[in-house]
Amino acid sequence: MSTSSAKSVSLRTPVAILDNRWAQLTLGVVCMMAISSPQYVWALLTKPMLAAFGVKLSQLQVTFSILIVFQTFLAPVQGYLIDRFGPRLLLSIGGALTGLSWILASQASDLGHLYLTYGLLGGIGTGIVYVGIIGHMVQWFPDKRGFATGMVAAGYGMGAVLTTFPISKSIAADGYQQTLLHFGVLICAVALLAAQGMRRPPASWMSHIADRLKHAAGVGPSVMLRVRLFWVMFLMFTLMSTSGLMVISQMGAFARDFGITSVMVFGMAALPLALTLDRFTNGLTRPFFGWVSDRIGRENTMLLAFGFEGIAMTLWLLNRDNPMLFVLLSGVAFFGWGEIFSLFPSTLTDTFGRLHATTNYGFLYMAQGIGSILGGPLAAWMHEKTGSWSSVFIAVISLDFIAAFLAIAVLKPMRARLLARPP
């Protein structure tokens, strides 16, 4: 065999392709970081938007719910299109739509316009990228699903670390409209560039991995949706999403009620500092608990993480009047929440296989849309009716502990019985 032929064969070996998947992981993290700001800096935008539009908080929070609903409820369709046409095209479209949503929202003169731009268009764009990247990673990393999905989900959770203070300063200096315009262009450019390097795993790689793993192929949504275990996971995902999305969407509002926004902590404004710390811990928890779950099991990890979230939220509520503890405990709370975006997709693919992983996760991801409604306008309405955020916190803390119980008492035995059945 000639030297050139030998090199050609060598480049096609599983070892060489294994190296390439780390490049795909890196690009996936960059894509996720680029499209994270619409969700994670929303709390900074609520105050100037309330003043600009002259509406109630519960009305404004509909924008956030629309963003998450369209990000999640269209996920099965988005997953199917990515499976059908490949990641590069669809992720490019998703990144462009995300940036465009901010550019158009900068010109919004009323709530309806804001709903259509920041909410609907942004939700479609971020949903395409988010679902596409998660589905892409479980195919490249079927042997390290918890870690890989945790890493790209960390990109989504931590991306706003880089933008929180710049956006806060830009809003103060130039207003929220110019901020949306400038950062919308930046989001579009970064996401488009990163998407150009995304590609499917070659057939040789998929065959190589399939030989090493049980349940490698799996079933599609037509079968999955008839299995009760899926709906248990859907319920748990809804409960946990409600808890975290209440904090993400309402933090600017309850921080003002707690007297935190005008306070300095460690020489920095408390609210953007808390949001920056939150983004960091929200990102760190995803690969960490994904890695833990690869070793001690998905449900055992859920019990630990969801229970930790409930305890952290309780401590946060009890120390809400202390600015320093408010900032620090907000980070602790998000460390107990963000792991849902690595634990649920990896558990789902472990259970129902990799062949339809992107489309399957699209159906499960719809649970976050329900969580956005419960944690967004419904939580704001609950606050308006009770005049207190304490009742809202108590409600979502209860959901955390219920989800922890379901993980170990219901999901674990159900999944064990399902996986024990002969194929």
N, C-alpha and C positions, 0 to 999 in steps of 0.2 A: 504493500500500500504506500502511495506517495506521501510525502510530508504534508502537502496541502490537504490531502484527503483525510489524513489522521487528525489534522487540526479541525477540519469540518466536523468529523465524528465527535471529537472531544467537546466541541462547543454545543453539541446537541445532547450531551449526557445529562442525567438528572442532577449531578453535582453542579454543573455550570448553570442550569436553570434555577437550582436552589439559590445560587448567589443573586440571580436577577430578581427574585421575589423581595429581597430587601430594598432594592431600588423602587419596586412597586409600593412597598410599605411607606417609604419616605415620601414619595409623591402623594400617596393617599393622605398622609398626615398634613402635608402642605395644603392640599385641597380642602380638607376639613377646617384647618385654621382660617383659611380665606373666607369661608362662608359662615363662621361662628358668630360674628358680631350682631347680625339682626336679632338673634335670640338673646344673647348674653349681655348686651349693653342697653337693652330696652329700658331697664330701670332708670338709666341716666336721661332718657328722652321723655319720660312721662311728665315731669314737672314743666319743662318749657312747652310741651304740646298741650297740656291742660290749660296753660295760660293763653296759648295761641288760639285754641279752638273753643274755649269757654264751655267745656262739657264736664260731666261727672266722671270720676275715675272708672266706674263700672262700664261706662260707654266707651271710654278710650281703650280699656283693656280688651274689648272685642277685637281690636286690631291684632293684639298678641295671640288671641285664640284663633283668629283666622289664619295667621302665619303658621301655627302649629297644626291646625286641622288640615290645611292643604299640604303641609309638609308630610303629614302622616296618612291621611285618608286616601290620597292618590298613590301611596307607596306601592301597593300591589301592581298598579299599572306601570309605574315608573320602573319597578323591578323587572317586570316582564319586558319592557322596551330595552332595558340595559342588557338583559339576557339575549334579546333578539338582535340588537344592532351593535352591541359592544360598548365598552365603557368610555372610550375616548370621545365619541360623538355626543353621547348623552351627558357626560360630565362637563363637556364644553358648553353645551346648551344650559345646563343647570347653573354653572358658574356665571355665565353671561346674564341670565335672568335674575340671579341674586343681586349682582351689582346694579342692574337696571332698575330693580325695585327701589333701591335707595335713591337713585338719581331721579326717578319720577316722583317718589314720595317727597323729595325736597321741594317740589312745586305744588304739593297738595294744599288746597285752600279750605277743605272741609273734611269731615270724618269719612264720608263716602269715598272720596278720592284716596284717603289714607288707607281705608280698608282694601281697596282694589290694588294699590301699589305695594305698600309695605307688607300688607297682610297676604292677599291672594297671590300676587306675582312672586313675592319673597318666599312664600310657603312652597310654591311649585318648584322654584329654583333650588332652595336649600334641600328640599325633599329628594330631588333627583340626585344631588351630590351625596347626601348622607346615606341614603339607601344603597346607592350604587357602590360607594366605597366599602361599606360594611359587607355587602354581598361579594365584592371583588376580593376582599381579604380572606373570607372563609374558604374561598376556592384556592387561593394561593397558599394558605396556611391551615389545611385541614388537621395537621398534627399539632398545631399551636393556636387553636382558635381563640381561646380565652385571651392569650397574650396579644395576638395580632389585632383582634377587634378592639381590645382595650387600648392599644397604641393609637389606632386611627380615631377612636372615640375620644381619646385624650387630646388629640389635635383639635377636635371640635370643642371640647370643654376648656382647653387652655388657650385657644387662639385669641380670645378676647383679652388675655393678659397683656398682649402687645398693643391693644387698641384702647383699653379702658381709660387710662390717664390721658393719652392724646385726644380721644374723643371728648372727654370731660373738659379739657382745656379748650378745645376747639369750640364746643358749645358756649362756654363762658365768653370766649373772645369774639366769635363770628356768628353765633346763633346756631340752632339745630339744623336749619335748612342748608346753610353752606356746608355744615359738617356732613350731612347725608350726601350731598353732591360730591364732595371731594373723596370721601371714603367709599362711596359707591363705585367710582371710577377705579379706585385701588383694588377693591374686592374683585371686580370684573377682570382686571389685568392679571392678578396673581392666580386666580382660579383657572382662567383660560390657559395660561402658560403651563401650569402643573398638569392639567388634564391631557395635554398633548403626548405625554409619555406613558399614559395608561394603556395596557393591553391585556388580553385574556391569557391565562396559563395555556401553554401548548398542550395538545392531546397527549404527547409523550409524558409530560409532567403529571397530568391527571391519572394516567394509567399507572405510573410509577407509585403514586401515593395510594391509589385505590387498592393495590395489591397488599398494602401494609395495614389498612384500616378496615374494621368492620363497619357496617351500615354506611358505606361510602357513597352509594348512589342515592337511596332514599326515595321519598314520595313527594308529589306535588300538592298544591293547596286543595285540590278536589278530594284528596284523601285526608290530608291534615285537618281540614276544617270539620271533619266528622268525628274527630278524636277528642274526647273530653279533656284530656291532658292539655291540649292546646288552649282551651278556654280557661283552664286554671291559670296557665301562664299569662293569658290575656288579662285576666282579672288582677293578678299580682302586678303586672306591668302598669295597669291603670292606677292602682293604689299608690305605687311608688312615684309614678309620673306626677300625680296630683300634688304630692308633697313637695317635690323639688320645683315644679313649675309655679306653685304658689309663691315660693320664695323668689324665684327668678323674676316673675312678672310684678310682684308687689313690693319688692325690697325698698325701692325708692319711697313708696308711700308709707310703709310701716316704720322705716327709719326716721322719717319726719315726725310721725306720731310719737316715737320713742325719744325724740329730741337729739338725734344722733347726727343729722346731716350738717349742722353748723359747727360741729365739734372737730378739733384736730387731734389726731392720734399719731404718735411718733413723728410729729411735725408735718403730717399730711392730712388732707380732708378725709374724714372717717368713711363716708359712703364709697367714693371711688377706691379707697384703700381696701375696704371690705370686699368690693366687687373684684378687685385684682387678686386678692388672696383666694377668694372663692374659685375664680377661674383656674388658678394653679392647683388647688387641692381637688377640684372637680375633674381636672385632667389627670392628675397623679393617681387618683383612686382607680381609674379604669384599667390601665395595664397591671397595676398592683393586684387588685382583686381578681382580674383575669388570670394572672399568673398563679395566684393562690388557688383558684378554682381548678386549674389544670392539675393541681397536686392533691387537694383534699376533697374535691368534688364540688359540683355546681351548687347543689342545694345546701350543703354545709356552709359554703361561703355566703350564700344568700342569708342564711340565718344570722351569721355574724355581722354582715354588712348592714342588713335592714334593721336589726336590733340596735346596732351602733348608731344608725341614723336617728332612730326614735329617741335614744338617750341624749344624743347631741342636740336635737331640737328642743328637748325638755330643758336642758341646761341653758340653752340660748334664750329661751323664753324667760326663765327665772332670773337671768342676769341682763335683761334687755336695757336696764337703765345705766349700766356701766359701759361707757364708750369703748374702752380697751377690750373688755370681755366680749362686747358685741361684735367687734371686728374679728377677734381670734376665734370665737365660737361659730361665727358664720363660716369660716374656713373649715372647722371641724365638721359642721353639719354637711357641707358639700362633699367632704371626704367620704361620708356615709351614704351619699346619694348617687353620685355620678357613675358608680360601678354597674348600675342597671344596664348601661349601654354596652358593656362587654359581657355581662353574665347572661342576659336574655338571648342575644343572637347566637352565642356559642352553645347555650343549652338547647336552643331550638334546632340548630344544625346537628348537634350530637344526636338528637332524638329523631329527626325526620330526614337527615341526610343532606349532602352537599349539592345534589344535582339541580334542585330548584331552590337553592338557599336564598338567593336574592329576592325572588318572588315570595317565598314563604315568609321571610322576615318582613316584607312589605305589609303583609296582613297583620302580623304581630305588632308592628310599629304603629298601627292605627290606634293602639291603646293610648299612646301619648297624646293623640288628638283629643280623646275624651278627657285625659288628665289636664289638658290646657284649658278646657271649658270649666272643669271643676275648680282648678287652681287659679284661673284668671278672673273672668267676670263674675262667676258664682261666688268665689271667695271675697271679691270686692263688694258684691251685693250683701254678703253675710256681714261684712264689716260695717257697711252703711246701716244695716238694720240693728246691729247690736251695739254699735259705737265703740267696739273694742277689737283689737287684733288677737287678744288672748283666746277667744273662742275659736278663731280660725286656726291658730297654732295647735290647740288641743285636738281639733278634728284631724288635722293632717298627721299629728304624732300618733294618733290611734291607728291611722291607716298604715303607718310604718310597722307597727307591732303586729298588726293583722297579717301583713305580707310576710313578715318573718316567720310567723306561726304556720302559714300555709306552705311555705317553702319546705319545712322539715316534716310537717305532719301530714301533708296532702300530696304535694308535688313529688317528693322523693319516693314514697312507696308506689305511686302511680307510674312514675317513669321506670322504676326498677321492674315492675311487672310487664310493662310494654316492651322494654328492651330484652327481657328474658324470653319472649315468644320467639319461636323459630321463624326465620324469614320466609 
